[in-house]
Amino acid sequence: MDKLFSPVSINNLTLKNRIVMPALASFLIGTDGSISDATVEHYRRRAAGGAAMVIMEACAVSPEGIVSAHQAVIYDDHFIDGLAKIARAMKAEGAIPAVQIHHGGRQTSAKIINRKPLAPSPLPCPTIRGEVEPLSVGGIKELVQKFSAAAHRAFLAGFELIEIHGAHGYLVNQFLSPFSNIREDEYGVNVVGRTRFAREIVEAVRQRVGPEFPISFKISAEEYVDSGLTTEESIEILKILVQAGVDVVQVSAGTDVTPEWICQPMFMKKACLAESARQIKNALDIPVMAVGRINDPLIADDIISQKKADMVCIGRGLLADPEMPVKALEGRLDEIRTCIACNTCMQSIFKRGRIECLVNPMLGREKEMAFIPTDNPKKVMVIGGGPGGLNVAWVAARRGHTVHVYEKRGELGGQLIPGSRPGHKAELLSLIRFQKKQAELFGVKCHLNCDVKIEDIRSINPDVVVLATGSLPVLPTVEGIDNELVLTYEDVLNGHPLQRKKVVVIGGGPTGLELALHLAEYGCAMTVVEMLPKVGSGLEAITKKIILERLTKYNVSILTDTTLLKIDRGGVVVADRNGQEKHIEADKVVIAAGTRPNTALYDKVKTLGYEVFQVGDCLKPRDAKEAIYKSAVLGRRI
């Protein structure tokens, strides 16, 4: 990967390699804009992992420009000291400290900023809605100066590159795009007019920081909405901005209406925006950064080698494993904890108000989840080699315990093995690979094809028993459940052939919908039956949007508020919320109606007097993120 790890220059700045961490919200900023030790540690870890440059998350240039109570801010001098702590920590770890300056415009809520959001035109945000206040020319001039002042503060804080956020449906992007800008004055009408606000910001920032200080501009080259920006028009915009003083451009995509292009789920192909970056690179005389599902250093090196971009931005990949660059440089590719694009990070922001990662439970908890060697080594027996069992095993082993894992199947991975069978979820295998490698590195002994019985535990006589025995499918108690038509979701995912069949899936949760899509892609005529008023409960919003769009594409019938009454040889009988019965023909009926804990062994072990714990689905059905987090905590407690 000599191309990826070669130096590159931006203006007078030299990067040691081509890997950049783009600005990503940490949700570790105080509601008063304060920077805590946890915030500094978050950025220190990313810088220490070998990335050449780390761009701090978007800092609001004005109070009404924030989009979250926990957004970083840079609109007053008293924030400089806190920001400087981050810049110093990055610099001390060998990374170039950079920062992004930002204004949310209409893409925020009056509940957050206590006033109407500002916008270029009287068009509300399509997703947040609510009235907006169109900016006057005087208001635009004031904001230009606020961006300039913010850039000066960033310079004083010690950052060595400033990026202007002109993407993702925020204020600068709103001016650039005919999707959101219908002004008829000098800040609208055509490309030159719509670019004027961005151009004036760049010129004002350049005047503040001088000719040699690097300025980056982030753009949504393609917005994927009617009348939105295209790569061709973005090139016209960027030519104007380069002349105004931009030194490097980050090529992103999407707006608030098309978030799947901002934070691409696992359905999207890797490096899905690299072609836009290539077109822009060929049209400009400045360096270009590519972003978008670049989670593999080999893919990153390929992008550089093929001259699609000069640098690659790896965001979620460095949340998952901040040490990815140094591991890649040292050839330790199988030790990389790969981002699987599950978008758990996005889901946790909206549901828990903090950023979390399925594969990396340490994210945002770097200090509290440090690996502290045990002063009392124990013999630990882990029963079950799924994600929870493997995780607790290697964490405990890393701390100094002797750990043995017993798995009844012939391979490790548990539910992640069948779960990875649908094409769009194949990357789950990378998580299994990582867990297995960690177990190997820290001396965990894994025993396959071992269906552990009580007498085995007595014979081994461990100090600690950890049960990670998973869960069992829930089967509805209806007439015909034993019919030969009936399969469980595990039967299907473990290889039961179903092609070009009429299939009814009972259950419209995440598993049911993903299974329906998987089978539809194999040519099956699909019907999903769900008791609740809506399907997809628990699915991350962007992932849910894509799945439902694809189910529609494959003409999958989804019946909500519908109850399964019975199964016969020709299909199923269901009833809607009014009690109206209906027969649906089916060659196969697949049950995806949830799971129940497999507690049979635990009930026996707890009577033997051992120190015993449960993790994962055998404690209660949960998602992989929760299983990995709880097992990581347990591995540090033993």
N, C-alpha and C positions, 0 to 999 in steps of 0.2 A: 504493500500500500504506500509506495514511495510518493505518489502524487498527493495523496491525502495528507501526508506528513511532511510536505515541503512547505517552505515559508511563502508568504504572499504579502503584498503591500497595499495599504489604503492611504492615499495621500502620503504623509511622512511616517506613517505607522506601519511597523512590520509585525505580522502575526507568525508565530512559530510553526503553525500548521493551518489546515483549512477548516477546522471544526469550530463552529460558533454556537453557543447556546443562545437562542433568541429570547426575547422578553416573554416571560410567562408569569401570570399572577401567582404569588405564593400563599396569599391569605394569611401571612404572618406579620402583617402591618397593623399597628394599633389603630383604633378608631380615631385617635387624635393625630395620626400620621407618624407615630413614634416607631423607632426601629429597636427591636429587642435583641437579646443575645441569640435567640432562636432564629431570627431573621438573618443575622450575620452568619451564623453557623450554616444555614441553608445555602447561602451563596458561597461561603468558604469551601464547602464540600464540592460544589459544582466546579469551582475554579481549581481545586486541588486534583481533580480527576483527569486533567490533561487537556481540556479544551483551550484553544488559543485565546478566545475572547468570550466573555460572559456578559450578556446585555441584561441589566437589571430590568425588572418588570416596569410596565407603563406607569409613569409618574404624572399625575394630573397637574396641569399648568395653572388651573383656576379652580376655586371651590365648586363651581357648578359643573365642572368637567368630570367629576368622579362618577364612576359607574357602580361602585360598591363602597360600603363603609370601611372596608379593609384595603382599599386601594392605596398604593404609595402616592405621595404628594410632594410637590416641589414648588409650590406657589408662594412660599415665604422664606426669608433668609434663615429663620430659626430651624428649618428642616435640614440645613446643610450639614450640621454636625452628625446627625444620624446617618444620612446618606454617605458621608465620608467614611464611616466605620465599614460600610459594605465595600466601598471602593478600595480601602486599604487592605481589607481581608482578601479580596480577589487578587490584588497586586502582589501581596505577600506569598500567594500560592502559585504565582507564575503566569496568571492569566491577565489579559488586558481588560480593565474594568470599563464597561460601557453602560449607557442608560438610555431608556426610551422616554420621550416626552409626548404627552397625549392629552386630548380633550374628547370626552364622550359625545358631545353634541346632543342630538335627539335620542341617542341610544342609551338613555338612562331614565330613571323614574323620578317624578316629582316627590315621591316618598323619601328618596335618598337625598336629594339636593334642596328640598323645601322651596321649590319654585318651578316654573315651567322650564323644560329643557330648551336650550338654544339649538337652532337649526338654520341651514341656509335658506330654506323655503318653508311655507306653512304646511308641510307634509309630516305627519306624525311617524314615529318609528313603527313599521308594520307589525312588529312582534310585541313591543311594550305598549304601544298606542298612547293615548292621552294627548292633550294639547301641547303645542310647542310655540316658542317665540322666535319668529324669523329675525335673524341678525340684521341690524342696520349697518350701513357702511362704517359709521363711527364705531359700532360694536366690533366689527371685523378688525378695524385698525387697532383697537385695544387688545384684542386677542393675539394679534401678530406680535405686539410688544410683550405680552405675557409669555408667549413661546420663547421670545428672545431672552427675557429675564430668567426663565427657567433654564435655558441653555447656559447662561452665565453662572447660575448656581451650581449646575452640574459640573461645570469646569472648576469652580472653586472647591467642590467636594472631592475632586481628584479623578473624575471619570475622564477617559482618554478618547472616547468616541460618543457622539450623541446621535440617536436615531429618532427621527420624526415619524410618528405613527400616522401613516396615511392610508391605512387599510381597514378591513373588517367592519365597515359600516360606521366608523366613528367620524368625528366632525370633519377632519381634513378630507377623508374619503367621501363624506356627504357632499362636500363642495365639488369634488372631482367628477362625480358620477351624475349623468342625466336621470338616473333612477331616483335620486334624492334632491337634485338641484334643478329647479325650474325658474330660477331668477332671470330677469330680463335686463339687468344692469351689467356693469362691467365685471361682475363676479359670476356671470352665468352665460347663457346663450350658446356658446361654442366651447371647443376645447381650450382655447387660450383664456377665455373668460373664466371657465370653471377651474382652471389651474392657477388662477391669479392668487387666491388665498394661500395655496401651498407655496407658490413662488415667492410671495412676500415674506412668508415665514422663513423659508430657506435663506433669503437675502438678509433678513434681520438677524438670524442666528449666525450667519457667516460674518456679518459685521461685528457681532459681539465676540466671537471666538477667534477671529483672525484667519488668514489664508491657509495655514498649515494644519489646522485642527480638523480631524475627519468628521464628516457629516453623512449619516446614512438616512435613507428614506425607505419606508416599508409601504408596499403598494399591493392592493388586491388586483392583480393583473386581469383576472377574470372574475366577475361577480356572480355569474350564472343566474342572472335574473333578467327579465325582459327590460330592455333599454339600459341595462347595466354596462359596466366597462368590459371591454374585450382586450386581449393582449395587444392587438394592433393600435387601439386608441391609447392604451397605457404607454406604449412606446412613444407616441406623440407627446404625452404628458411628461414622460421622463426626460425626453430631449430638452424640454423647457427647463426642467428642474436641474438637470446637469449643468446647463449654462448658468443657472442661478447660484450653483455652488455645491450640489450634491456630489459626494465622492464614491458612494457605493449604494446599491439598491438591494433590498431584500424582497424577493418575488413571492408573494403569498397569493391567496385567493379568497373568495367568499365574502358575504355580508351577513347581517343579522338574519336575513331570510334564508340563507343557504349556509348554515353553520357547519354542515358536513364537510365543506371545503376549507373551513378554518381549522377544525380539529377533527381530522379524518378518522372515521372508525375503521375497524378491521376489514370491512367490505371493500374499502378503497385500495387500489393497488399501491405498492410502495413507490416512493418518489413520484407521486402522481402529478406534481406541479413542475417537474424538471423540464418539461417541454416548453412551458411558458418562460422559464428562466433562460433556456437556450435561445429562444427567439429574441428576448430582450438583450442578452449578452451579445448576440450577433449585431444588434442595432446600435449599441452604445460603446463608448470608449472607456468606460469605468468598470471596476469589478462588480460582479453580480453574486448574490447569495441565493441559493435554492433552499426551499423549506417544504415540508409536507410529507409525512410518513417515511422519513429517512431514519430508520431505526437500526441499520446494519452498517458497520464500517466498510464492508466490501461494496455495498451499494453506493455509499458515499464516495469511495475511491473511484468507482466507475463513473459517477457523475463528473468528477474532476477530470478523469482521464479522457472522457469523451467531449470535454470542453463545453458541457452544458451549463456549467457555473464555475466560478472561481473559488467559492467557499460553500459549505453546506451548513445549514442550521439544523441542529438536532435538539429538540425541545423536550418532548415527553421521554425520549430515549435517555436523556441525562437526568430526568426525574427518576426513572426506573433504575438507572445505574450511572451515577456521576463519574465512575471510574472507567466507563466504556473507552474513552480515548487512550488512556494509558494501557489498558488491557489489550486493545487492538495493536498498539505500537509494539507491545512485547509479545504479540502472537498468541495471547491467551483468549482466543475468540470463544471457546466453549465455557469460559467463566463469566461471560457477559450476561447480565440479567436484562433480557431484551424486553423492550416495550411491546406489548401485544395489541396496542390500539383498542383496548376494551373501553376506553373513555371513562373508566372509573374516576379518574382525576376530575373530569367535568361533572360527573354525577355527584361526587362528594361536595363539590363547591356549592351546588344548588340545594342539596339535601342536608348537609352538615355544616356548611359555612367554613369549610377548611378543605385544603387539597390533600387527597390521599391517593395511594397507588396500590393496585391489586398485587403487583409482583414485588413491590418494595415497601414493606410496612414501616420502614424507618423514615420515609419521607415526611418532613415536618416534625419529626421526633428524634432527630439525629443524636441529641445528647442523652435523652432519657432512655434510648434503646441502644446505648453503647454496649459492646461485648466485654463484660467484666469476668475474668477468670474465676472459676469456683474455688473455694478453699476447702471443699468437701466433695471430692470426686465420687460419683455414684455409678452403679450399674443400672442403666436405663433400658427397659424393654418397650419398644414402640410396636404396637400391633395395628398394622394398616399402613400401606405405602402410598397413600394419596398425597395431595398437596399439603394437607395439615400435618400428617404423620411425618413426611419427609422434612418439612420445615422445622418442626420441633426437634427432630433428630439431629440435623446438622448444626442447628443453633446450640443445642445442649452439648454436642461433641466439640464444637469450637471453643466452648467455655471450659472443657477439660473432663467431661463425663465420658464414660464408656457406653456407647449406644449401639444397640442391635435393633434392626427393623425386620418385622416378619410380615410378609405379604402373601395372602392366599392365592393370588393369581400368579401368572408366569411373568408379569412385568410390573414395574413401578409406574405410578401415575394416577391410580384410582379413577375417579370420574372424569379427569381431564383426558384420559385416553379416548373413551367414546365421545366426549364433548368436543374433541378436536376433529372428528370425522367430517362434519359439514365443511365444505370447501373454504368458507369465509372464516372458519375458526381454527384453521390448521396451525396458526402461530401459537396456539396453546402448547404445542409440543416443545416450543423453546423454553417454556417455564419448567416443564418436566426435565428437559436437558439440564437446565441450570441447577435445579434441586438435586438431581443425581450427581452432578459434578461436585457440588458443595459437600454432599455426603461422602463422596470419594476423597476429597481433599482433606476432610477432617476426621477420616478414619471410621465412619459409620459402617458397620457390617450389615449387609442386606441379605435376607434369606427369602427366596421366592418359593412359590408353591407350598407355603406353610400355612395350613389352616389350624391356627393355634387353639388348643383345648386347655382346660383348667389344669390337667396333669402336666402339660408342657410348662406352664407358668410355675408350678410347684417345683418342677425339675430344674428349671433355669434359676429360680429364686432370685429375681432382681430386687434392687432397692426401690425402684420406681417402675410402675407400669403406666404407660400412656396408651389409651385406647383411641384409635382413629379408624374405627371400623365402618364408617360411612352410614349410608341410609338405604332404605328399601322403597321401591315405588308404592304409592298409595293406589289401590284398586277400588273403584266405586262398587258399592254393594247393590248391584242391579242384576236382574235376570239376564242370563247369557254371558256373564263375565268370563265364564270358562269356555266359551265358544272358541273354536279353532281359528276364527277370524282375528281374535284379540292378540295384540302384541303390546309390550311395554316400550317406552322410548328407548330403554337400554337394549332391548332386542334389536331394534332397528339400527341404532348407532353401533352396535357390536357386530353388524354385518349381515343381518337378515335382509335378503335381496327384495327390494320393492322398486319395480320399474314399470311405468305406464299402467299403474293400477288406479282404481278408485279407492281413495283412502280418506277416512275420517279420523281426525285427531281430536281427542277429548282433552280439553285444557288449552286455554289461550294465554297462558303465562309465557315467560321468556323461553322455556324449553319447548312448549307447544308451537310457538310461532317460528322458532329457529328450525324445528323439525319439519314443519309444514313447508318452509322455504326450501330446505334441503331436499325433500321429496318432490316438490314441484320442479326443482331443477333437474330431477331425474325423469321428468315426464309424467308424474302422477297427477291425476285430477283430485284436487285437495278441497276438503271442507274442515274448518276448525269450529268446534263447539265450545262455547265458554258460558259459564253460569252468570258471571258478573256483567255489568253494563258495558265495560270496556275491556279490551285485550291489552296484553303487554305490561301489566302491572309489575313494577320493579325493573323494567328495562331502562337503561340510560336513554335520555330523550333523543339524541342524535341517532343512536343505533336503532331506536324504535321507529323513527321517521323513515330511515332507509329500508328497514325490514317491511314495514307496511307498504311502502312504495313498490317494493319488489314483489310482494304478495299480490298486489293489484295487477302488476305486469303479468303475472302468471295466472291471473283469473282465479285466485284462491277465494273460495266462499267463506266468509267469517260470520258466524251466527252468535250474537251476544244475547244476554238474558235468556239463555237456552239451556235446558236441563236434559241430561241423558236419562231416559226411562228404561230402556232395555236394548239388548243386542240380540239379533236373530241371524239366521244363516245368510240373509241378504243384505244386512247392514245394521242400522240403528234406528230406534224410535226416540225422538226428542220432543220436548214441549217448550213453547215460547212462554213469555211471562204472563200471557193471558190463558195459559193452559191448552192452547191449540197444539194438537199433536201432528207430527210429520215424520214420514219414513224417508231415510236417506240411504240410497244404495251404496254399498261399499264392498270391495274385495277384502280390505283389511281395516281394522279399527285399532288405532294406536292410543294407548293411555298415557297421557302426560299431565296428570292431575295432582302432581306434588309428590313429596316423599315423607317418610317417617323415620325417626332415628333407629338405627340397629343397635339396640341396647342389650341383646341377649347375653353377651359375654360380660359386659360391665356388671350386670346384676349378680353374676356369679363371683367375679373377681373381688368385688367390694367386701365380700364376706370373709376373705382370706387374710385380711389384715395388712395388705400391702399399701404403700402410698400410691394412690391411683388417681389418674386424671383422664378427662375426655377432651378431645378436640375435634373440630369439624362437624360434619353432619350427624355423627353418632351422639353428639350432645343435643343439637337441634338443627334442623335443616337450615342452611345458610349458604351464602354465595362464597366463591373461592377467596375473595378479598378478606372477608371476615374470618374464614378458616385460617388463612395464612397469617393474618394479624394476630389472632388469638394464640396460634401456635408459636409465633415469634415471641410473644409475651411469656408464654409458658416455658419456652426454652431458656429464657433468661431468669426464670424463677426457680427452676429445679436446682 
